[in-house]
Amino acid sequence: MLKIQQIDERQYFNILKINNINIPIWSDKEAVNCYKEKELLKVYDGNEIICVLLVPLNNNGVRRKYRFFPYISPIFLKTIPILKKKEILKFIFQYLFNKYEYCFIPLHPDFKVISSISSLGGFVEMRHTHVINKKLELSKCTSKLRNHINSANNKVIVEIGNSYSNYDFSKAIKGNELEIKERSNLAKNLLDNKKAITITAKYEDTIIAGLVVTYDNEWAYLLHSYQDKTIRGVIPLLIYKAINYCFDNLNIKYFDFEGSVIDEIDNFFSTFNVEVVTYPYLIEAKDDTKFFELIKRSINIEGRINR
């Protein structure tokens, strides 16, 4: 018999430690701390704990207050047969749908059992990201991208590390003052705890562009980026350097560009010899007005549609 129970942070991390789970960065300590409103859940099958989940909350809904991390998903403690997994996931989402007014969250690309949501009446929007599973070979990129990268490489100095003293988060993060503060604090915490790196470009002794990449034992995610001065190819150069550094030094399996629904950015990411990988975005609400409000919000993301 399946049971679900709310737990505290100590229990949550103890369960993951005992089961020797590689914790995804979007469910690790920094994620738990940045979501001020949240539930931490464990799911039992009989007396066996089989799954845990970090649930971000906002305005009585399952939703990230800000775009802190790219995904939210249950963490299974062992391999589960597909039918049993569907049963467990339905149990989790039924709990969330009953308890909260709405759900509006992105699930990880590894989340495949969509029927566990749709069979409960939840709506799943298909989005996609861009993933590469090995070092980026310039010879296999388009000539235009190679030329941009080589041009920038001749003009700037690239530095990779954990320092953020010269990183301009106000340019990398869109939002109001509080959002910029909270998301930049998260990035700083990740960098301080050696769970992220900065990749910056220096031109004439001034930092003109930078990325923040966060990572766990398997995945690296492009979290933030900005460019202060237009030098051809500087962002492609930094992404190229970031990808190869992560595969050479962090032993990751996947580099996720943290794909965008903004058409122009999507086209740019697609030039990097990537695999386009879909992921589900859960949209559900008890009230039809709220449901269609969330649908409209997703459709009308600035830059998503070329009108």
N, C-alpha and C positions, 0 to 999 in steps of 0.2 A: 504494500500500500504506500502510495506517495504522500509525503508530507513536506510542507515548506515552513521555514522558521527564520525570523529575523535574528541576526547575530551582530556582535560588536566587532571592532577592528581586530582586536587580539585574536578572537576565535577565527575570523576570516583568514588571517595570515597564518595562523597555526595549522588550519586545515590544509592550506596550500603547501606549507612547509613539510608537514607529515607525509603528504602524498607526493612530495618531490616534483611539484609542478613548476615548469618554467612560466613565470607569471608574465602575461602580456603587459607591455608598458601602459596600455590604456586601462589596466585594472590593478596596477601596482600602487605602492604607498603614495606616490605623488598624485595619482588620479583620485584615490580615496580622500586625500586631504583637500584637493582643489574643489571637489563637489561638496559644498557646505551642507546642502540638503540632499539626503540619499538614504537608501536602504541597502544593507548588506544581507544577502539571503543565502541559506543553504537548503538543499533539497535532499530528502531522505527517500530511499526505497527500502521499506522495512526499517532495519536499524543501520543501514549503510548509507553514508553520505556520498552522493554521486555527482553533485554539481554545486557550484557557488556562483553568485552573480552580484556585481555592483550595479545598483540602479540609481542613476542621477534623477533628482526631482526638482521641479520648478513650477510654481503656481498650481499645485495639486495635480501635476501631470508628470509622466515619465519623460523627462526632457533635460538636455544639458542647458544650464543657464547661459553659458557661453560655449563657443566651439573650442573647448580645451583639448580634447583628443578626437581623432577621426572616427572611432568606433566604440560601441558597447556590445558585449555579447556574453552569454553564459560560458563558464569554464567547466568542462567536464573533467572529472578526476581519473577517468579510464575510458577505454574504447567501449562504446555502447552500440548494439545492433540497431539498425535504422528504425525499425518499428518501435522499439523501446524508446529510442531517442525522441521520436515524434511524440510519443505519449508524455514523456517528461517535459518537453518544450511546450506542449499544449497546456500542461498543468501550470507551468510558470507563467505563460502569457494569459491564461484564464485568471490567475491570481492578480496580475497587473491590471488587466482590463476591468475586473470587478472592483478593485480598490481605488483606482485613479481615474480622473475625468478624461484623460487622453494620454496617448503615447505618440511621441514624435522623435524617433531615434534611428541612427544608422547602425546597422549590424555588420560585423566583420565579413570580409569576402569568404572566409571559411564557413560561414553560416549558410547551409544549403537546404535545410528542411523547411521550406517556405510554407508547405501545407500545414505546419503546426500553427501558423498564424492565420492563413486564409480560411482554414476550416472553422475558425472561431469568429469569422467575420471581419478580421483585421485586413487592412489594405497594405500591400507591399509595392512600393515604387522601386523600379529597377534603376539604379545608378551605376556608374562605373568609375574605376580608378585605373591607374597605369602602373604596372609592376614590371620590374626587371629582376631576373634571378641569377645574374652573373655580371662580371665586370663589363663596362661599356667599351666596346672596341670602336675607335673612331673610323676605322676602315669600313665598318658596316653601317655607318651613319650616312645620311645624305651629304652631298658635297657642300650644300649651303650651311648645314650645321657644323661640319668640319671647319669650314672657312671662318665661321663666327668664333668658334672655340679657339682656333689657332691665332686669330687676330687679337682676341682679348688676352691670350696667354703671353703675347709679346709686349703687352702694355701694363699689366697689373701684376702685383705680387699676391699670391694666394696663401693664406694662413689658416691652419686647422687646429682646433684645440677646444678647451672648455671655458675660455675667457669670454665675458660679455660686457666688459667695461666700455668698449667702444661700439657695441651693437645698438642700433637705434630701433628699439621695439615700437616706438610710436609710428614709425614708417612701415614696419612689417605687419602690424596688427591694425585692422580696421575695426572701429567701434568707438563707443564713448570713453570718457576718461577712466571710468571704473573698469570697463572691460579690458582696456589696454593694460591697466595696472594689474588685474588679476591674472590675465593670460601671460603677461611678461614675468610675473612672479613665479608662475608655474614653470616657464622655460628656464628661469634662473635656478629654481630648485632642481630641475632635471640636470642642468649643467653642473651644479655644485655636487650632485650625487653621482656624477660620471655616467649618466643615462642619456646624455645628449652631447652633441658637438656643434660648434660654430665653424662655418667656413666663410671667410671674408676675403674681399678683394681690396687691396690698397693701391691707390693711384696718387703719385706725388705726395706720399706720406699721409694720405687721408683715406679712411675707410669709405668706399663708395657703394659697396653692395655686400650683402651677407645672407647666409642661410642658417637656420637652426634645424638640425636633424636629430630626432630622438629614436631610441632603439631598445630592443630587448634581445633575447637570445636567438631569435629567428628573423625578426622583421626590423627594418629601419623605415622611418616615416619622415617625409619632408614637412616640417611643422610650420616654419615661417620663412619668408624671404622678402627682401626689398632691394631696390637699386636707387641710389641717390643721384648719380650722374650718368648720363648716357654714354657708355662706351660699348661699341658693338661687340656682342657676344659674351658679356661679362657674366650674366646669369647662366647661360648654357655652360660656360666654363666652370662655374662653381658647382653646378649640378653634376657635371662630368667628374670633377674632383671628389665630390661627396660620395657618389656611387662607388667609385673605385677604392676610396679610402675605407668605406664600410665593408666591402668584400675582402679587402686585403688585411684589415686590422681588427674587425669586430666579429668576423666569422658568422655573419648573417646569411640567411637563405634567400631573403627577398628585400628589395628596396621599393617602397611604395611612394609614388609621387604625391599621394594623398589627393587623388583625382578630383577634378573640378567639374561642376555643372556649367561653369561659365565657358561659353563656346570658344572664345579666343584662347583662353588658357588651356583648354582641352586640346585644341589643335597644336599648340606649342609642345605640350607634353608628348603628344603622339609622334613627334619627330625623333624621339630618343630610342628607337628600335625596341619599344616596349611591348608587353602583352597587355591588351585591354581586358580587365577583370571586373566582372559585375559584383555588386553587393546590394543587399536589400535595405531599403529605408522604410521603416515601419511607421505607418500613419493610421491611427485609430482614435475614435472618440465616442463617448456615450451619446453625445448630442450632435445631431446632424449639422447644426450651424457651426459648431466648433470643428467638426470633421472637414467641411468644405472650406472653412477658413484656413486650415492647415494645408489642404490641397492647393489652395490659391497661393498661399505663402511660398510653397515649394515651386510652383510654376513661375511665379513672378520674381524669383531671385534675380537681382540686377545682373545683366549680362548673359543670362541663360538663353534668352530667345532673341534672335535677330529679327526685328520687325521692320 
